[in-house]
Amino acid sequence: MTLNKTEETRTDSLRQPKADRTAPKSRSWRRGSRIEKSELLRDALLQAAAAVVGEVGYANASIALITAKVGVAQGTFYNYFDSRQDILDALLPTLGDKMLAHIKKCARGGANFAEIENNGFRGFFSFLKETPHFFRILNEAESFAPSGHKQHFDNVARKYLHLFQRLKRDGAFPAYTEDELEVVVFVLMAARSYLALRYIYGKEQNTDLPEWVADTYMKFIRYGMEGVPPAPQTPASNKKAKQKL
């Protein structure tokens, strides 16, 4: 789900869509047991890092800016992360896990592949709406947090492919081998990124994916993934076709 460098640079100048103010707020790290506070404070630092990177980019994201957003001393930061690079590498995989959990929740209850993919596809774009900094974090990570980018990329591809393999065992995708399904996974991952670049972060600056775009994507899914391929031509049918020319 990555973009080339020209497109990556272009996204830096794009206005981020406004966050969904109705989204549930995180629990305060100042309450709870000592262990709970520790876990919540680490999460608060990651959320602050996401906000800082979303605002100023990886290159300008400093420990001082991150801790200031949380309201803790810089020394506290080192109780949870070894360095600035450590938190930057952890940022995308952490957000990616939240994205996958959100998509899984949205896709739950689908009766077949088309329904699961439709719900999951829309879930990805609702996650972008709720997490407006995610797209910039994703696309800058390849250069500024390569280990975190690789971890995220591998994690998303593995879980997406696992879903496809499970559906195939249940009878879906009769026209595709398991090796071919891996190719399809990467095609669909790329589609989400490029559709977001064009219809969410493009010149229209939408906060919601236009309905006709989602419908077009699903038309491709239904006919491309579920359609029946043309029957292979036999030598006899080839001969008849030539005679008609």
PyMOL commands that set and color helices and strands:
alter all, ss='L'
color gray80, all
select helices_A, chain A and resi 5-12+34-56+63-70+74-77+84-107+113-130+134-144+146-169+178-199+211-225+235-244
alter helices_A, ss='H'
color red, helices_A
deselect
rebuild
show_as cartoon
